[in-house]
Structures are given as C-alpha cells and as structure tokens.
Amino acid sequence: MFVDSADGLASILHADLDSFYASVEQRDDPALRGRPVIVGGGVVLAASYEAKAFGVRTAMSGHQARRLCPHAIVVPPRMSAYSQASAAVFDVFHDTTPLVEPLSVDEAFLDVSGLARVSGTPVQIATRLRAEVRDRVGLPITVGIARTKFLAKVASQEGKPDGLLLVPPDRELAFLHPLPVRRLWGVGAKTAEKLQAHGIETVADVAELGESTLASMVGGAMGHQLYALSHNIDRRRVVTGVRRRSVGAQRALGRRGNTMTPAEVDAVVVNLVERITGRMRKAGRTGRTVVLRLRFNDFGRVTRSHTMPRATAATDAILTAARELVTDATPLIADRGLTLIGFAVSNIDRDGAQQLELPLERPEVRVDAGALDSVVDQVRNRYGRTALTRGVLLGRDPGLEVPHLPD
C-alpha cells in the first residue's frame, strides 16, 4: 500500500528508539539508569548516551571503548529482550496509524495524514506516541515530523535524545541548509571527503551547486541524489505491506578478526549463510544475488556480489557463492585486517523456492538439496537450532543473532 503526502502538510513521522539495546538494559536494571552502559564486550553493539558522551560508538572495539570510558558498565546482550521490546513498540506504531513502514527493529516511518479529525495534529499524535512507548514499553523514543521522509529522518536525528522535532513546510530549507553535509542520505566518510576537498561543508554548500557540477565530483547517480535532497526534493511515499528486498546477516569480529585463520573465517561464513538461508526458506523467499560486505581495521568497507543463474534458497548453493566471494577478497583482508563480515541475498524471486540438484560423490546419484534443507529445517524447528550442526561449527562460538524485521 502506498500513501503520498501530497497535501503538502508535515504529516510524515520518523520514530526512532534512542540507543535501543542500552535503553532496554537501563529499563530492566534500575542500577544502570543515568550511568554509562556498553552492550557487548569485544565489539560495542550499543552505548547509552552517558557512554556516548565519552566518545563511545557502536561497532567500536570493546578495548577502545573502555579506554575512552573506563567507568562504563559493560553488559552482555540479550537479544530475546530486544526482540520483545521491538514487537511491543511496533504494536504502539500500528495502534497509532495503519500506515507504518518499518526500517529496522527500532525505527519506522508513519504517515498520519488524514487523521486530523480522529487523532489531532501530527504533533499531538507524535506526543501521544512517545508517551505510549514510554508507558507501555518503558523506552525513550525520538520523533521527527516533516513533509518528506528524508527530512523527517533528519529531524529525528536532530531531535535526539528523547525528543520531538517538527519541521514546518515553510521552514524546511532554513532548517536543512545549516546542517553538515553528512546529514544527506548516502554521504559517508569518503563522499564527505570528496565534497570537503572542494570546500563543501554544509547542505547549503551543496544546494548552491548545479547537478552537473555535483555529478563531476561524486558521480552521476550520487550527484542527482545530493542535488534533490539538498533542496528537500523527496517524492518517496510511506510504503506498507512490502516484503524485504534482501535477507542478510553479519558478524562484528573486533580485533579478533585480525588473527583469525582462513578456517575460522570460513566457519563464520558458514554460520551466516545458514542463518540467512534458514530465514529465507521460512519466509518462502529465494534470491539470485549473493552480496559480501567487509569492514576493515581502518573502518573502510567494501562490497562484492555474485549473481547465480537462478533463484534459490538452498544453503549449499548460496554457501558456494559466498565462499568464492571471500576467496576473491582474501588479498584485501590480508592487507587491511578484518573487523566485520556480512552477507545478504538479494534479487529476490517472488515465485518462491527453487529446487537445486547437487551431485554427490557418485555422479549417477543425485539429491534434491531442497529436500535436504527441508529436513534440516524441520529438525531445528522442533528441537532447536543447535540440534543439528555442521561439523565445521562444532565447538565454535556461533556469535549473536540480532533481532530483525520479518523477512
């Protein structure tokens, strides 16, 4: 379902929980409230605002985080608690409006146009939403309100923590233009460096340039996007009921990734692919493109992909493609170190699962990989994920399976 805020009113809300994991820990343990909290030991999964004040950031190594904030309290993650909290918050979202577009387990767009008679103004609706999340779930949440999705998200970023910020239509550019260029979607560290090399520091600086000039600096597609966003041109609508376009999983390795052997890296690859393909089969999804994402010691990132001949959810087929991508990236890993590895399967086929035949040792004997995967899924669904494990994963830390939206 598509909803367009064509009436020109600021009626799109971006609701974003504040330091989600850390806030759940502070909610459940009163002794942690008001104190710097770090979730995760080897790698920071989340940090409370009290810890962020000392420079602690998500994905930072635990060693660096403790050096910045020696008095921080480090707690182990509790993924089931975060999943339950996310579900409760989304219940509040859906009680507010049927037009909810999830972005992640802790944020969503909501369209509240047309609710004036029954629910009041967007500010009144957002105020009640924040109170409901606090009362029913016990968590702080920030809401940005604007005419476009882009600006609503920027408003929530500027309104954090635990705030509410409205950007009136007649004040959009006055609000947007003084902000740093990193506030524009798609502008990461490298793009920001390119722009800053030309003296471009703020959104206003971007808005003063023509689209062709921007394209010459950062490429055609990015130049077009930056030109549009710097003028708050964003025609995307709040979308509900659309299935995910990819299914993925990742694992942060921290400093340990620099000393991992190829066999240890391969075990991580196997674990991630098994998670992804299990979720795909459960959701009736198949895909053709396997995407590898790596993060290095210098915080740089690379992405590689491989498209298979046909869509599948078979573990072995996707694992073969994933291993090939890692092999091709081995020189980069050896040169730059490895702190995170992730995979996603995209190019989703709506027609459902495809069967893939795999040869065994005897070429005249063939096995339906879909049937084998089905047996594995049935055993795990009945007896738990650890009831059936590949030999390469025995005795190894499986890592954390973070909460995710339905696939």
N, C-alpha and C positions, 0 to 999 in steps of 0.2 A: 504494500500500500504506500502511495506517495502523497505527501502533503506539502503544498507550496505556500510559503508566507507571502503571498502576492499582494496582500493588503497593505504592505509597506510598514506594518507595525513591528515593534520589537517584541516578538512572541515566541522566539526560539530560546529554550533554556539549555545550557550545558551544565549538568550536575556532576560534580567530581568529588569523591571522598578524599579527605585530607590524610596523607601518609597512611594509607589504608591498613596495611598489616600492623604497623606500630600503633595505630589508634585502637585496633581490636585488642592488642596486648594491654594497652593502658586502660581500656574499658574493663577488661576481665580481671586485672590486678590493680586495685586502687593504690598500691605502694609505688606503682610506676608512673602515676599521673604527675605531670609537671616536671618529670625528670627525663634526661636524655636516654632514649631507648634505641637500640640497634637490633633489628631482627636478622638473624643469620650470623654465623661465626666466620667461616672462611671468606665469604663474599657477603656484602651488605645487600640484603633483599629489600629492606625498608629502614627508614630512620625517622624518628619523631622530629617535630620542629625544634625541640630543645637540642637534639643532636645535630640537626642541620645548621643550627646557629654556629656550630664549631667547624663547619665545612664538610661534615659527613654527607655522603651522597650515595644513592642507590648504585649498585654494581661496583662500588669501591671495594678494595680488598679489606678484609677484617683487620689486618695488621695496620694499614694506613689509617683506618677509621679510629682504632684505639689509640693511635699516636696523636691524632687530632683531638680526640675527646677521651682522655684516659679514665674519666669517671663515668663513662657511659655504661649502662646496664645492657648486656648482650643476652638476648633470649632466643631460644630455638624456635623456628617457625612451626605453626600449627595450621596446616593447610585446610583441614576439615573445618576449623573455626572460621577461617576466612571465606570458605565456600558458603557456609551457613549465613554469615553476615551479608555477603553479596546477594544471596537469594532474598533475604529479608528487605534489603534496600530496594531491590528491583520490584518487590511487592508494593512498596511505597510509590515508586515511579508509576507503576501501572494503575494504582489507585488514584493517581493524580490526573493522568490522561492516558487514553489508549494508544497515543501516538508516541511511542518510545523507540528510539534507535540505539541499541547498546553499542558501545565502542570497546569496552573491556569490562572486567568484573567489577570495576569501581567507578565507571563513568558512563554517561549516556546523554544523548540529545533528547529533549522532549519538546513537542510542538503543542502550545496551549492556545493557539488561535481558535477563535470560535467558542471559547469557554467563558467569555466575559459575563454572560447572564447568570450562569450557574456557579462560577468559581471566582469571579472578580478579575482584577487586572493581573497581568503577568507577575508583577512584583508581589502582589498579595498571594498568588499561587505559589511562587518561589519561597516566600516567607513561611507558608504553611508546610511546604515540602521539607524545608530544613528543620522545622520544629518536629514534624512527624518522624524524620530519620533519627533525630536526637531522642525523641521519646520512645519510639518503638524499637530502635536498633541500638541506641546509645552511642552513636558515632557523629563526629562533626563532618559537615559537607559544605562545599562552596558551590554557589550557583552564579553563573554568568547569564545575562539576558541581553539579546540583541536581535537585530533583524535578519542576520545571516548566521549560518552555522560557524563559519570561520571566526566572526567577531564574538560570538557567544563563548567560544572556547578560549579566546584571548581574554575575554572579560573574567572568566573563572580563574584563569592563571593570575591575573592582576588582583583578583579579589581574595586570594588565599592569604592566610588560612581561615577557615570557618567564617566566610563572608558571603555577601550578596552584592553583585555589581550590575547595574543596568546601564547600557549604552543607548541613549535616545537616538533615534534616526537623524536628528538634526545636529548631533554632536559626534557622529561616527569618526570622521576624519580628524577632528580635533583630539579625540581620544587615541586614535590609532597612530597617527604620524609621529608623535614624540617617542614612541617605543623603539627599543633596539631591533635591528634587522632580524635577529634570531627569533623574534615573535612570529615571523611569517612562516607558514607551513612549508616544510621542505627545505628550510635553510638550516643545515647542520654546520658543524665546525668548518668543514672545507669550503662550503659555499660562502659562509660568512667571511672567511679569509680572502676569498677571491674578491668579494664586494668591498671589503675594508681596504684592500690594496688599491682600490680606485677611490678611496675616501668616502665610501658609503657606509654609514654607521647606523642610521635610523631608517624607519619606514618612510619618513618624509623624503629622505635622500633617494630612495628607490622610486617613489612616486613622481619625482621630478624628471626621471629619465624616460625615454621612449622605449617601446617594446623591442625595437630592433637593437637599440644600444644594450639593453639588458641581455638580449639573446647573444650578442657578441661576447659578453662577459661570462655567462653561465650556461649557454646553450639555448636552443630554441624553445623546447618544452618548458624548461625552468624559467626562462625569461618571460614567456607568456603568463605563467602562473604568478610570478612575482609582480608583474605589471597589474594583473587583475586584483590580486589580494591587497596590494598597496593602495588601491582605490576602493577597497571593500566590494569588489565585484565577485559574488559567490552565489551562483544560481542553484546550488545543490539543495535538495529538499530533504526533510526528515523522512527516512525510509524505515518502514516496519515490515516484519514478516519475510525478510530476505535472508536466505541461508548464507553462511560464511563462504567466502570465495577461496579460502585455503584452510588447511588444517596443519598446525605446526606445534613444535615443542623445542625447547632449548635448555641448555645447562651451563650455568656460570661455573668456571673452573678455578678462578682466582690464580694465585701464584703457583698452585699445584700443577696447573696446566703446562707450565714451562718445563717440568721434569717428567711428564708422562711419556711412557713408551708408546710406540705405534699400537701395540696390543691393547694398552689401556685406553687409548683414544678410540680404537675400534669398538671396544666394549661400550663406550659412551654412545657411539653411533648406533650400535645395535639396539641399545636401550631406548634411545629417542625414536628410532624408526618403528620399533614395536609399539610404543605408546601411540604414535601417530596413526599407524595402520589399524590398530585396535579401535581407536576412536572413529576412524573413517568407516569401518565395517559396521560399527554400532549405529552410526548415523545414516548408513546406506549411501555413502559417498565414494566416488572413485576420482582419480586425478591422473594427469599425464605428465606434469612438470614437477620435478624434484628440485627444491631450492636449498642451497647450503649457505649459511651465514656464519661468519667467523669474526671474532673480535680479538685484537692483539694487545701486547703489552703497552704499546703507545696509544691505546684507545682507538686506533684506526679500525675500520671494518671493511670487509669485502663480501660480496655476494656472488655466488656462482650457481648456474642452473643447468639442468639437463631435461629435455623433453623426450618421453618414451613414445613408442609407436602407437600405443593405445592406452586408454584409461584403465587403471587397476587399483585395487586396494590390497593386493597380495603383498605380504611382508617381504618375501624373498626378492620379488621384482624391484620393489622400491629400495630395499637394502642394497641390492647390486648397484643401482644408480647412485645411491648416497655414497657408497664406498669409492666409486670411481671419482666422484667429485672431491672427496677428501684426498685421494691419491694425487689428483692433479694439483691440489693446493698444498701438498707437503713441503715444497721448497719455501713457500711463504711462511708456513708455520715454523719451519726450522729457523728461518731468518728473523722473524718478528715475535716469536713466542705466541702462546695461545691462552686466552683467558675466558673465552666463551665459544661454544659451538651450538648451532641450531639448525633445524631443518623445517621445511614446510612443503606440503604437496598442494599445488595449485592447478589451474587449468581444469577445474572440476567438471566432470561429466554428469549431467543431470539424469542420465538414463540408468544410473545405479551400477552395481558391482559387475565387473567384467571378470570372466574366468581366464586364468593363465596357466597353460600346461608347462610343467618343468620336467626335464629329463632327469632320471636317476642314473645310477652307475650303469645299469643295463639299458641301452637305448631303446630296446623293444618294450620296456616297461615305463609307463608314464603315469603321472599322478596329477590330479586336479588340485592345484595349490589352493583354490578357493575352498575346497572341501577340508583340506588340512587346517587352514586358518579357522574355519568354522568350528572344528573340533577343539582347537586351542581356545577359542573364544568361549565355547560352552563350558569347558573345564574351569577356566578362570572366572567366569561369571558365577559359577556355582560354588567354587571352593576358594576363590580369592586369587589375586594376580600372581602371588608367589607360588601357587600350587603347581605351576608348570613354567619352568625357566630354561632358557637356552644354556648350554654348558658354559659358554664364554662368559656368562653373567654370574655364575655361581661364586659366592663369596665376595662379590664386588658391591660397592655402595651404589644403589640404583639412583641416587640423587632424589631431588624433590620433584613432585608433580604438582605444579602450581595450579590454582583454580583457573578455569577458563570458561568462556561462554559456550552455550550449546553449539554443536557443530552442524 
